[in-house]
Amino acid sequence: MHRLEETFNNIIQATARNVGLTSKLSEDEKLLLYKYYKQATAGDCSIEKPDIMDYEDYVKWRAWMGGKGISKDDAMKAYIQKYNMLLQLYCLAVYFDTNDSL
């Protein structure tokens, strides 16, 4: 596993534990992280468009579709950068240094 992927996986684990951050995020911020997460872990969206009446699945699908064509590495970098920006924005103590991997 290369350094970028290791940093990305560490952040995913931290995100799952960091309720303080996730509770402060707007829906748009959550969807942006979701887009980069799905693109990094699954590639281009491969599911059919959900019915708009199933709002949660529809907005997630739309977010993921917004990442179409972004490479795995670029999606991981974007997730890490956005995560760090959100940590700084909400003044939380944990910060992941990614300068070596970007």
N, CA, C and O atoms as CSV, one atom per row, in Angstrom:
chain,resi,resn,atom,element,x,y,z
A,1,MET,N,N,0.852,-1.171,0.000
A,1,MET,CA,C,0.000,0.000,0.000
A,1,MET,C,C,0.906,1.244,0.000
A,1,MET,O,O,1.823,1.344,0.815
A,2,HIS,N,N,0.649,2.177,-0.904
A,2,HIS,CA,C,1.479,3.373,-0.944
A,2,HIS,C,C,0.996,4.418,0.076
A,2,HIS,O,O,-0.104,4.310,0.618
A,3,ARG,N,N,1.825,5.411,0.320
A,3,ARG,CA,C,1.572,6.400,1.376
A,3,ARG,C,C,0.236,7.113,1.220
A,3,ARG,O,O,-0.463,7.333,2.210
A,4,LEU,N,N,-0.126,7.474,0.010
A,4,LEU,CA,C,-1.395,8.161,-0.221
A,4,LEU,C,C,-2.568,7.299,0.238
A,4,LEU,O,O,-3.465,7.774,0.934
A,5,GLU,N,N,-2.551,6.039,-0.155
A,5,GLU,CA,C,-3.637,5.134,0.222
A,5,GLU,C,C,-3.663,4.907,1.733
A,5,GLU,O,O,-4.736,4.813,2.330
A,6,GLU,N,N,-2.497,4.820,2.345
A,6,GLU,CA,C,-2.421,4.651,3.796
A,6,GLU,C,C,-3.001,5.878,4.514
A,6,GLU,O,O,-3.760,5.736,5.472
A,7,THR,N,N,-2.645,7.068,4.052
A,7,THR,CA,C,-3.192,8.295,4.637
A,7,THR,C,C,-4.705,8.342,4.459
A,7,THR,O,O,-5.437,8.668,5.394
A,8,PHE,N,N,-5.167,8.016,3.263
A,8,PHE,CA,C,-6.608,8.001,2.976
A,8,PHE,C,C,-7.329,7.044,3.921
A,8,PHE,O,O,-8.346,7.408,4.511
A,9,ASN,N,N,-6.813,5.827,4.072
A,9,ASN,CA,C,-7.457,4.841,4.955
A,9,ASN,C,C,-7.454,5.305,6.408
A,9,ASN,O,O,-8.422,5.066,7.130
A,10,ASN,N,N,-6.392,5.958,6.845
A,10,ASN,CA,C,-6.349,6.496,8.208
A,10,ASN,C,C,-7.408,7.567,8.417
A,10,ASN,O,O,-8.035,7.635,9.475
A,11,ILE,N,N,-7.603,8.397,7.409
A,11,ILE,CA,C,-8.618,9.439,7.511
A,11,ILE,C,C,-10.016,8.835,7.522
A,11,ILE,O,O,-10.878,9.293,8.273
A,12,ILE,N,N,-10.252,7.822,6.709
A,12,ILE,CA,C,-11.564,7.163,6.704
A,12,ILE,C,C,-11.862,6.609,8.092
A,12,ILE,O,O,-12.978,6.760,8.591
A,13,GLN,N,N,-10.889,5.977,8.715
A,13,GLN,CA,C,-11.078,5.456,10.074
A,13,GLN,C,C,-11.315,6.591,11.057
A,13,GLN,O,O,-12.174,6.479,11.932
A,14,ALA,N,N,-10.566,7.683,10.926
A,14,ALA,CA,C,-10.743,8.825,11.820
A,14,ALA,C,C,-12.109,9.468,11.625
A,14,ALA,O,O,-12.742,9.898,12.589
A,15,THR,N,N,-12.560,9.534,10.389
A,15,THR,CA,C,-13.874,10.107,10.104
A,15,THR,C,C,-14.967,9.308,10.795
A,15,THR,O,O,-15.907,9.879,11.349
A,16,ALA,N,N,-14.846,7.998,10.763
A,16,ALA,CA,C,-15.843,7.135,11.407
A,16,ALA,C,C,-15.885,7.365,12.922
A,16,ALA,O,O,-16.942,7.255,13.543
A,17,ARG,N,N,-14.733,7.682,13.506
A,17,ARG,CA,C,-14.653,7.896,14.962
A,17,ARG,C,C,-14.929,9.338,15.363
A,17,ARG,O,O,-15.290,9.601,16.510
A,18,ASN,N,N,-14.764,10.280,14.432
A,18,ASN,CA,C,-14.822,11.695,14.758
A,18,ASN,C,C,-16.233,12.243,14.601
A,18,ASN,O,O,-16.531,12.948,13.637
A,19,VAL,N,N,-17.085,11.919,15.543
A,19,VAL,CA,C,-18.471,12.388,15.510
A,19,VAL,C,C,-18.514,13.908,15.617
A,19,VAL,O,O,-19.426,14.546,15.091
A,20,GLY,N,N,-17.523,14.490,16.299
A,20,GLY,CA,C,-17.462,15.943,16.429
A,20,GLY,C,C,-17.422,16.634,15.082
A,20,GLY,O,O,-18.086,17.651,14.884
A,21,LEU,N,N,-16.652,16.094,14.159
A,21,LEU,CA,C,-16.582,16.695,12.830
A,21,LEU,C,C,-17.846,16.415,12.035
A,21,LEU,O,O,-18.458,17.337,11.496
A,22,THR,N,N,-18.236,15.170,11.956
A,22,THR,CA,C,-19.368,14.826,11.088
A,22,THR,C,C,-20.660,15.497,11.539
A,22,THR,O,O,-21.529,15.777,10.713
A,23,SER,N,N,-20.799,15.757,12.825
A,23,SER,CA,C,-22.021,16.420,13.297
A,23,SER,C,C,-22.052,17.892,12.903
A,23,SER,O,O,-23.122,18.501,12.901
A,24,LYS,N,N,-20.904,18.479,12.568
A,24,LYS,CA,C,-20.830,19.891,12.196
A,24,LYS,C,C,-20.957,20.123,10.699
A,24,LYS,O,O,-21.206,21.248,10.265
A,25,LEU,N,N,-20.791,19.086,9.918
A,25,LEU,CA,C,-20.783,19.241,8.464
A,25,LEU,C,C,-22.164,19.530,7.904
A,25,LEU,O,O,-23.170,19.000,8.376
A,26,SER,N,N,-22.192,20.383,6.884
A,26,SER,CA,C,-23.425,20.598,6.134
A,26,SER,C,C,-23.679,19.383,5.247
A,26,SER,O,O,-22.794,18.550,5.049
A,27,GLU,N,N,-24.873,19.294,4.726
A,27,GLU,CA,C,-25.179,18.179,3.807
A,27,GLU,C,C,-24.286,18.251,2.571
A,27,GLU,O,O,-23.826,17.221,2.077
A,28,ASP,N,N,-24.040,19.449,2.073
A,28,ASP,CA,C,-23.175,19.604,0.899
A,28,ASP,C,C,-21.753,19.135,1.188
A,28,ASP,O,O,-21.127,18.496,0.342
A,29,GLU,N,N,-21.242,19.447,2.375
A,29,GLU,CA,C,-19.896,18.998,2.748
A,29,GLU,C,C,-19.840,17.482,2.867
A,29,GLU,O,O,-18.876,16.855,2.426
A,30,LYS,N,N,-20.865,16.896,3.459
A,30,LYS,CA,C,-20.923,15.431,3.576
A,30,LYS,C,C,-20.976,14.786,2.196
A,30,LYS,O,O,-20.316,13.777,1.952
A,31,LEU,N,N,-21.762,15.369,1.295
A,31,LEU,CA,C,-21.883,14.804,-0.052
A,31,LEU,C,C,-20.588,14.942,-0.847
A,31,LEU,O,O,-20.266,14.073,-1.657
A,32,LEU,N,N,-19.847,16.020,-0.625
A,32,LEU,CA,C,-18.569,16.186,-1.310
A,32,LEU,C,C,-17.579,15.122,-0.838
A,32,LEU,O,O,-16.882,14.525,-1.658
A,33,LEU,N,N,-17.509,14.878,0.469
A,33,LEU,CA,C,-16.655,13.807,0.983
A,33,LEU,C,C,-17.112,12.457,0.440
A,33,LEU,O,O,-16.290,11.619,0.069
A,34,TYR,N,N,-18.430,12.252,0.394
A,34,TYR,CA,C,-18.990,10.994,-0.121
A,34,TYR,C,C,-18.567,10.780,-1.575
A,34,TYR,O,O,-18.177,9.679,-1.964
A,35,LYS,N,N,-18.650,11.850,-2.371
A,35,LYS,CA,C,-18.271,11.750,-3.790
A,35,LYS,C,C,-16.835,11.267,-3.930
A,35,LYS,O,O,-16.557,10.340,-4.691
A,36,TYR,N,N,-15.933,11.890,-3.205
A,36,TYR,CA,C,-14.525,11.506,-3.318
A,36,TYR,C,C,-14.274,10.127,-2.725
A,36,TYR,O,O,-13.446,9.372,-3.237
A,37,TYR,N,N,-14.977,9.793,-1.656
A,37,TYR,CA,C,-14.833,8.462,-1.051
A,37,TYR,C,C,-15.264,7.380,-2.037
A,37,TYR,O,O,-14.536,6.413,-2.261
A,38,LYS,N,N,-16.440,7.544,-2.621
A,38,LYS,CA,C,-16.945,6.531,-3.557
A,38,LYS,C,C,-16.059,6.433,-4.799
A,38,LYS,O,O,-15.801,5.337,-5.297
A,39,GLN,N,N,-15.601,7.569,-5.289
A,39,GLN,CA,C,-14.751,7.553,-6.479
A,39,GLN,C,C,-13.423,6.861,-6.182
A,39,GLN,O,O,-12.889,6.134,-7.019
A,40,ALA,N,N,-12.895,7.098,-4.972
A,40,ALA,CA,C,-11.613,6.480,-4.584
A,40,ALA,C,C,-11.762,4.992,-4.317
A,40,ALA,O,O,-10.833,4.230,-4.581
A,41,THR,N,N,-12.893,4.563,-3.807
A,41,THR,CA,C,-13.054,3.166,-3.410
A,41,THR,C,C,-13.777,2.301,-4.434
A,41,THR,O,O,-13.609,1.082,-4.440
A,42,ALA,N,N,-14.583,2.919,-5.305
A,42,ALA,CA,C,-15.368,2.123,-6.245
A,42,ALA,C,C,-15.241,2.569,-7.694
A,42,ALA,O,O,-15.726,1.884,-8.595
A,43,GLY,N,N,-14.595,3.712,-7.935
A,43,GLY,CA,C,-14.486,4.204,-9.302
A,43,GLY,C,C,-15.765,4.894,-9.756
A,43,GLY,O,O,-16.592,5.288,-8.933
A,44,ASP,N,N,-15.923,5.035,-11.058
A,44,ASP,CA,C,-17.103,5.707,-11.592
A,44,ASP,C,C,-18.384,5.011,-11.146
A,44,ASP,O,O,-18.435,3.792,-10.984
A,45,CYS,N,N,-19.403,5.820,-10.957
A,45,CYS,CA,C,-20.705,5.317,-10.494
A,45,CYS,C,C,-21.215,4.228,-11.434
A,45,CYS,O,O,-21.255,4.398,-12.652
A,46,SER,N,N,-21.601,3.112,-10.834
A,46,SER,CA,C,-22.030,1.965,-11.632
A,46,SER,C,C,-23.458,1.524,-11.294
A,46,SER,O,O,-23.893,0.445,-11.697
A,47,ILE,N,N,-24.167,2.352,-10.565
A,47,ILE,CA,C,-25.547,1.993,-10.214
A,47,ILE,C,C,-26.521,2.848,-11.010
A,47,ILE,O,O,-26.187,3.943,-11.464
A,48,GLU,N,N,-27.721,2.332,-11.169
A,48,GLU,CA,C,-28.742,3.076,-11.900
A,48,GLU,C,C,-29.225,4.257,-11.081
A,48,GLU,O,O,-29.179,4.244,-9.851
A,49,LYS,N,N,-29.682,5.266,-11.780
A,49,LYS,CA,C,-30.194,6.466,-11.134
A,49,LYS,C,C,-31.414,6.107,-10.293
A,49,LYS,O,O,-32.387,5.566,-10.818
A,50,PRO,N,N,-31.373,6.405,-8.986
A,50,PRO,CA,C,-32.534,6.118,-8.141
A,50,PRO,C,C,-33.670,7.097,-8.439
A,50,PRO,O,O,-33.455,8.173,-8.997
A,51,ASP,N,N,-34.838,6.712,-8.069
A,51,ASP,CA,C,-36.000,7.586,-8.197
A,51,ASP,C,C,-35.786,8.806,-7.316
A,51,ASP,O,O,-35.295,8.685,-6.194
A,52,ILE,N,N,-36.147,9.970,-7.813
A,52,ILE,CA,C,-35.963,11.203,-7.050
A,52,ILE,C,C,-36.784,11.199,-5.760
A,52,ILE,O,O,-36.481,11.939,-4.824
A,53,MET,N,N,-37.806,10.378,-5.716
A,53,MET,CA,C,-38.625,10.278,-4.496
A,53,MET,C,C,-37.835,9.605,-3.362
A,53,MET,O,O,-38.161,9.784,-2.189
A,54,ASP,N,N,-36.814,8.844,-3.709
A,54,ASP,CA,C,-35.917,8.256,-2.710
A,54,ASP,C,C,-34.764,9.246,-2.567
A,54,ASP,O,O,-33.656,9.012,-3.049
A,55,TYR,N,N,-35.053,10.355,-1.894
A,55,TYR,CA,C,-34.179,11.519,-1.895
A,55,TYR,C,C,-32.750,11.212,-1.442
A,55,TYR,O,O,-31.799,11.639,-2.098
A,56,GLU,N,N,-32.578,10.491,-0.348
A,56,GLU,CA,C,-31.229,10.222,0.169
A,56,GLU,C,C,-30.386,9.458,-0.841
A,56,GLU,O,O,-29.240,9.828,-1.097
A,57,ASP,N,N,-30.939,8.398,-1.418
A,57,ASP,CA,C,-30.194,7.640,-2.421
A,57,ASP,C,C,-29.944,8.471,-3.675
A,57,ASP,O,O,-28.891,8.358,-4.303
A,58,TYR,N,N,-30.917,9.308,-4.036
A,58,TYR,CA,C,-30.779,10.131,-5.230
A,58,TYR,C,C,-29.644,11.147,-5.077
A,58,TYR,O,O,-28.823,11.285,-5.984
A,59,VAL,N,N,-29.581,11.861,-3.943
A,59,VAL,CA,C,-28.526,12.870,-3.781
A,59,VAL,C,C,-27.149,12.214,-3.654
A,59,VAL,O,O,-26.154,12.784,-4.101
A,60,LYS,N,N,-27.080,11.032,-3.055
A,60,LYS,CA,C,-25.808,10.311,-3.006
A,60,LYS,C,C,-25.378,9.891,-4.409
A,60,LYS,O,O,-24.210,10.024,-4.773
A,61,TRP,N,N,-26.315,9.391,-5.184
A,61,TRP,CA,C,-26.028,8.993,-6.567
A,61,TRP,C,C,-25.535,10.198,-7.362
A,61,TRP,O,O,-24.551,10.113,-8.097
A,62,ARG,N,N,-26.238,11.323,-7.204
A,62,ARG,CA,C,-25.859,12.540,-7.922
A,62,ARG,C,C,-24.455,13.010,-7.535
A,62,ARG,O,O,-23.673,13.425,-8.391
A,63,ALA,N,N,-24.147,12.938,-6.245
A,63,ALA,CA,C,-22.815,13.329,-5.780
A,63,ALA,C,C,-21.759,12.419,-6.399
A,63,ALA,O,O,-20.752,12.898,-6.921
A,64,TRP,N,N,-21.987,11.116,-6.343
A,64,TRP,CA,C,-21.026,10.155,-6.884
A,64,TRP,C,C,-20.851,10.365,-8.385
A,64,TRP,O,O,-19.730,10.317,-8.891
A,65,MET,N,N,-21.945,10.597,-9.094
A,65,MET,CA,C,-21.854,10.859,-10.540
A,65,MET,C,C,-21.006,12.097,-10.817
A,65,MET,O,O,-20.367,12.193,-11.865
A,66,GLY,N,N,-20.999,13.041,-9.884
A,66,GLY,CA,C,-20.203,14.252,-10.038
A,66,GLY,C,C,-18.703,13.991,-10.030
A,66,GLY,O,O,-17.917,14.852,-10.424
A,67,GLY,N,N,-18.309,12.813,-9.584
A,67,GLY,CA,C,-16.899,12.450,-9.557
A,67,GLY,C,C,-16.456,11.643,-10.755
A,67,GLY,O,O,-15.308,11.205,-10.826
A,68,LYS,N,N,-17.360,11.443,-11.699
A,68,LYS,CA,C,-17.057,10.608,-12.860
A,68,LYS,C,C,-15.778,11.064,-13.551
A,68,LYS,O,O,-15.607,12.242,-13.867
A,69,GLY,N,N,-14.883,10.103,-13.779
A,69,GLY,CA,C,-13.648,10.377,-14.494
A,69,GLY,C,C,-12.472,10.754,-13.606
A,69,GLY,O,O,-11.339,10.822,-14.083
A,70,ILE,N,N,-12.720,10.999,-12.324
A,70,ILE,CA,C,-11.625,11.330,-11.406
A,70,ILE,C,C,-10.894,10.030,-11.064
A,70,ILE,O,O,-11.523,9.034,-10.708
A,71,SER,N,N,-9.581,10.045,-11.174
A,71,SER,CA,C,-8.811,8.841,-10.875
A,71,SER,C,C,-8.859,8.521,-9.381
A,71,SER,O,O,-9.186,9.377,-8.559
A,72,LYS,N,N,-8.530,7.283,-9.052
A,72,LYS,CA,C,-8.514,6.850,-7.658
A,72,LYS,C,C,-7.580,7.733,-6.835
A,72,LYS,O,O,-7.963,8.209,-5.767
A,73,ASP,N,N,-6.372,7.954,-7.317
A,73,ASP,CA,C,-5.406,8.778,-6.577
A,73,ASP,C,C,-5.889,10.216,-6.422
A,73,ASP,O,O,-5.774,10.802,-5.346
A,74,ASP,N,N,-6.426,10.780,-7.492
A,74,ASP,CA,C,-6.928,12.154,-7.408
A,74,ASP,C,C,-8.114,12.260,-6.453
A,74,ASP,O,O,-8.252,13.260,-5.748
A,75,ALA,N,N,-8.963,11.246,-6.423
A,75,ALA,CA,C,-10.098,11.250,-5.498
A,75,ALA,C,C,-9.612,11.140,-4.052
A,75,ALA,O,O,-10.146,11.805,-3.164
A,76,MET,N,N,-8.603,10.303,-3.816
A,76,MET,CA,C,-8.048,10.202,-2.458
A,76,MET,C,C,-7.424,11.531,-2.040
A,76,MET,O,O,-7.633,11.992,-0.918
A,77,LYS,N,N,-6.659,12.145,-2.939
A,77,LYS,CA,C,-6.044,13.441,-2.633
A,77,LYS,C,C,-7.118,14.490,-2.328
A,77,LYS,O,O,-6.991,15.251,-1.369
A,78,ALA,N,N,-8.165,14.528,-3.140
A,78,ALA,CA,C,-9.234,15.503,-2.938
A,78,ALA,C,C,-9.935,15.271,-1.602
A,78,ALA,O,O,-10.259,16.226,-0.897
A,79,TYR,N,N,-10.171,14.009,-1.253
A,79,TYR,CA,C,-10.808,13.686,0.028
A,79,TYR,C,C,-9.928,14.170,1.174
A,79,TYR,O,O,-10.417,14.813,2.103
A,80,ILE,N,N,-8.644,13.868,1.117
A,80,ILE,CA,C,-7.713,14.255,2.178
A,80,ILE,C,C,-7.665,15.779,2.304
A,80,ILE,O,O,-7.719,16.312,3.413
A,81,GLN,N,N,-7.564,16.476,1.182
A,81,GLN,CA,C,-7.508,17.937,1.214
A,81,GLN,C,C,-8.795,18.530,1.790
A,81,GLN,O,O,-8.745,19.443,2.614
A,82,LYS,N,N,-9.933,18.016,1.361
A,82,LYS,CA,C,-11.216,18.524,1.865
A,82,LYS,C,C,-11.362,18.216,3.346
A,82,LYS,O,O,-11.825,19.065,4.108
A,83,TYR,N,N,-10.975,17.020,3.765
A,83,TYR,CA,C,-11.062,16.633,5.173
A,83,TYR,C,C,-10.206,17.572,6.023
A,83,TYR,O,O,-10.667,18.067,7.052
A,84,ASN,N,N,-8.971,17.817,5.602
A,84,ASN,CA,C,-8.093,18.712,6.352
A,84,ASN,C,C,-8.648,20.129,6.402
A,84,ASN,O,O,-8.558,20.791,7.436
A,85,MET,N,N,-9.218,20.600,5.303
A,85,MET,CA,C,-9.812,21.931,5.270
A,85,MET,C,C,-10.983,22.020,6.249
A,85,MET,O,O,-11.144,23.023,6.944
A,86,LEU,N,N,-11.791,20.974,6.298
A,86,LEU,CA,C,-12.927,20.970,7.214
A,86,LEU,C,C,-12.471,20.916,8.669
A,86,LEU,O,O,-13.072,21.549,9.536
A,87,LEU,N,N,-11.410,20.162,8.933
A,87,LEU,CA,C,-10.866,20.133,10.293
A,87,LEU,C,C,-10.416,21.529,10.708
A,87,LEU,O,O,-10.686,21.966,11.827
A,88,GLN,N,N,-9.734,22.222,9.815
A,88,GLN,CA,C,-9.282,23.574,10.124
A,88,GLN,C,C,-10.463,24.523,10.267
A,88,GLN,O,O,-10.483,25.362,11.168
A,89,LEU,N,N,-11.438,24.397,9.390
A,89,LEU,CA,C,-12.608,25.252,9.425
A,89,LEU,C,C,-13.352,25.123,10.755
A,89,LEU,O,O,-13.803,26.118,11.323
A,90,TYR,N,N,-13.473,23.913,11.232
A,90,TYR,CA,C,-14.212,23.672,12.471
A,90,TYR,C,C,-13.285,23.586,13.687
A,90,TYR,O,O,-13.706,23.179,14.770
A,91,CYS,N,N,-12.021,23.972,13.497
A,91,CYS,CA,C,-11.038,24.073,14.592
A,91,CYS,C,C,-10.904,22.789,15.405
A,91,CYS,O,O,-10.908,22.823,16.636
A,92,LEU,N,N,-10.789,21.683,14.726
A,92,LEU,CA,C,-10.595,20.415,15.420
A,92,LEU,C,C,-9.115,20.073,15.424
A,92,LEU,O,O,-8.385,20.459,14.511
A,93,ALA,N,N,-8.679,19.370,16.419
A,93,ALA,CA,C,-7.257,19.186,16.692
A,93,ALA,C,C,-6.544,18.229,15.747
A,93,ALA,O,O,-5.371,18.454,15.450
A,94,VAL,N,N,-7.186,17.181,15.264
A,94,VAL,CA,C,-6.503,16.179,14.447
A,94,VAL,C,C,-6.287,16.729,13.045
A,94,VAL,O,O,-7.215,17.244,12.422
A,95,TYR,N,N,-5.075,16.618,12.559
A,95,TYR,CA,C,-4.747,17.078,11.216
A,95,TYR,C,C,-3.827,16.061,10.569
A,95,TYR,O,O,-2.844,15.640,11.179
A,96,PHE,N,N,-4.127,15.665,9.355
A,96,PHE,CA,C,-3.306,14.700,8.646
A,96,PHE,C,C,-2.394,15.445,7.682
A,96,PHE,O,O,-2.861,16.193,6.822
A,97,ASP,N,N,-1.093,15.234,7.831
A,97,ASP,CA,C,-0.118,15.856,6.963
A,97,ASP,C,C,0.004,15.034,5.693
A,97,ASP,O,O,0.388,13.865,5.735
A,98,THR,N,N,-0.320,15.639,4.576
A,98,THR,CA,C,-0.294,14.903,3.307
A,98,THR,C,C,0.704,15.485,2.325
A,98,THR,O,O,0.730,15.076,1.164
A,99,ASN,N,N,1.509,16.410,2.752
A,99,ASN,CA,C,2.437,17.056,1.819
A,99,ASN,C,C,3.348,16.069,1.108
A,99,ASN,O,O,3.667,16.262,-0.065
A,100,ASP,N,N,3.772,15.014,1.796
A,100,ASP,CA,C,4.655,14.034,1.163
A,100,ASP,C,C,3.946,13.225,0.090
A,100,ASP,O,O,4.580,12.766,-0.860
A,101,SER,N,N,2.645,13.048,0.230
A,101,SER,CA,C,1.943,12.177,-0.705
A,101,SER,C,C,1.259,12.941,-1.821
A,101,SER,O,O,0.786,12.325,-2.776
A,102,LEU,N,N,1.191,14.239,-1.733
A,102,LEU,CA,C,0.509,15.014,-2.767
A,102,LEU,C,C,1.494,15.583,-3.676
A,102,LEU,O,O,1.131,16.277,-4.625
